[in-house]
Amino acid sequence: MIKVKSLLMRSLRKVSFLGGGGGGEEAPTGGKPKLWSNVVRDHPTPINNVVFDYCPPPAGSKVVSPPDEVLKEGIDKFSNCIVGTFSKGTYSYKSVVYFARAAQKNSLVSVAQKETNVFIFRFKDAASVHSILLRGTWYFGNRPLLVKPWGVVASQKIESIPLWVKFSKIPDCYWTRRGLSHLASVIGTPLSADEMTSKLDILPFAKICVEYKIGDELPDRIEVEDLDPVSGDKSIKEILVQYQCKQLICSVCHSLGHTVGACPQASRRWVRKVRLLIPNDLTEL
């Protein structure tokens, strides 16, 4: 019985070493078992569907300088891509792919993760890229994903973002292309408008996307001159302004994803609470 058990244990060790066992490999020298995750990481499986060429640099040179057509090939490959950057925090790659495919299932081709908070989205054509950029900031949960055309360096400081602005109580004389342009320019450079606003019919409000410079004022109301169609007299009217992500813009560090209350650069002063002692004779009144 002891011999049978000993033979069985030896056979199990051999199977484990050959890869037929569970989650570990027995070290040949009798050391600790090596996890299969480390085996796969240390020895990647070769894929032969891409054949690489041997292109050594010129003798004596340490700079890789391929022909221009090689570099242009890479540029053309990513021409239908946009770069998305989470300004604060990030999501896992699987979560980003899930959200992106749910929002753009008909035009999205693939998603790649360039850095921890930077993702590259490839679309089927230039029209899809243009429509995404006009929509402005994407929202994954409560986190804004700032989208830019491919080619913008991801490490560059983000100074401006597309921002959707809602203008209410607009005087009738402003419902023209030039009139709405003057309104939107108070916030930033006008980029686009939603479908209803683009018809230039009088509506309760207008929605316009502008290029907003982070740190500039975001007023809740703006005053405009109105022209009376009968008398020709001018008067001052007030327009209400609302924003899609105003609460995510910090007024201290001029970054996105948090307010001034959660800003690490904001100076805070602790004030000791004063407890008021009320005399007993006053409490009885």
C-alpha positions, 0 to 999 in steps of 0.5 A, a space after each residue: 500500500 505504501 509503495 502504491 501511494 509513493 508511485 502515485 505521488 511521483 506520477 502526479 508530480 510528473 503530470 504537474 511538471 509537464 503542465 497537465 496538473 492544476 495551477 502550478 509547476 514543480 521546480 526541477 530543483 525542488 524549490 517552490 512551485 512556479 505559478 502558471 501566470 508567471 510561466 505565461 508572462 515569462 514565455 509569451 506565445 508567438 503569433 505568426 500572422 504578422 511577419 516582421 522585417 529586419 531593418 537595421 539602422 545605418 552603420 554607426 547610427 543609433 537613430 531609427 529613421 524609416 522612410 516617410 511612407 512608413 510613418 505616413 502609413 501609421 498616420 493613415 492607420 489612425 486617421 479615424 481615431 479619437 483620443 479620450 482622456 479621463 481628467 480624474 480617475 479612470 475605469 478599467 479597459 473592459 468597462 470602457 469598452 462596454 460603455 463605448 460599444 453601448 453608446 456607439 455600437 454601429 460606428 465603433 470599430 475597436 478600443 485601445 488603452 494607451 495609458 492608465 487614463 487614456 484610450 484610443 477609439 477607432 471608428 469606421 469612417 471620418 463622419 463618425 469621428 466628426 459627429 463624436 467630436 461635435 457632441 463634446 465630452 463623453 460621460 462614463 458614469 459621473 466621470 467626464 471623458 475628454 475627447 480630442 482628435 487623434 494626434 493630440 499629445 495625451 500628456 499635454 495639459 488640457 486647457 479647453 473642453 467642448 461644453 454644452 450650454 443651454 440658453 433660455 428666455 432668448 429674445 426673438 431677434 436673436 434666433 438667427 445664425 449670427 444672433 446665436 453666435 453672439 450669445 454662445 461667444 460669451 462662454 466660448 467659441 461656438 462649435 455646433 448646436 443640437 438638431 432643434 436649435 440648428 433649425 433657427 426656429 423660436 424655441 423655449 431654449 437653445 443648446 449650443 456646444 462651445 469650446 470652453 477655456 477651463 478657468 473662465 467664468 461660467 455665468 448663470 445669467 447674461 444680459 443682452 440688448 433687445 430691439 423692439 420691432 415696432 418702436 426700434 427702442 433698445 432694452 436690456 433683457 436677461 438670459 438664463 444659462 445652464 451647463 452640462 458639467 459645471 459642477 465638475 469644474 474646479 475654480 481653484 486648480 482649473 481642472 475637471 472631475 472635482 469641485 473646489 471642496 475636494 481640491 487638494 490645492 485649495 487652502 483650508 482654515 479650520 475654525 474652532 466651534 464656539 459653544 454658547 453657554 446659556 444661563 439657567 435663568 434665561 432658559 426658564 423664560 
